Amino acid sequence: MSQNELVLKLILLMAFADAEFKNEEKDYINYLCKQLNISNDKYQKILIEVNGSLDFFVSSCRETARAIIEKNKREIAIQFLSEMIAKDKIVHKTEIFILQLIAEEWGMYMQDKNESVTNI
C-alpha cells in the first residue's frame, strides 16, 4: 500500500472512530482522495479493508500509523485527521484517543507535566 493510501486508511479509521460515517465525512474523504490522487477503486478497497478491521480497531490504527514512514505524509495525515474530527462539529473521546495514539506512535505526543498517561 502506498504512503498516500495508508494516510487515507488512517483517515477512514478515524471516520469510523465514533461508530458513524456521516455525510460530511464522506464528502471530505472524497475531497481527500482527489488530493491524495487515489482512485475510486482504491478507495473502495481500502474502505472494505477498514470495515473488516473494526474488530481490531486500536491495533489497526497503530499498524497503519507505523507504516506511514515519510515525515511529510505524517504531517499531512495529522492535518487531515484534525480536519476530519471537526467535520461533524462534534469532537468524540474516541477521536481524541486515536489522534493521541497516532501521535504517540510517531513521537509527536507531548504530555503536560501535571497529566498522567496510562499505557494502552
Protein Blocks (a to p, Z undefined) as FASTA:
>chain_A
ZZklmmmmmmmmmmmmnopacfklmmmmmmmmmmnopafklmmmmmmmmmmmmmmmmmmm
mmmmmmmmbfklmmmmmmmmmmmmmmnopacfklmmmmmmmmmmnopaccdfkbccddZZ
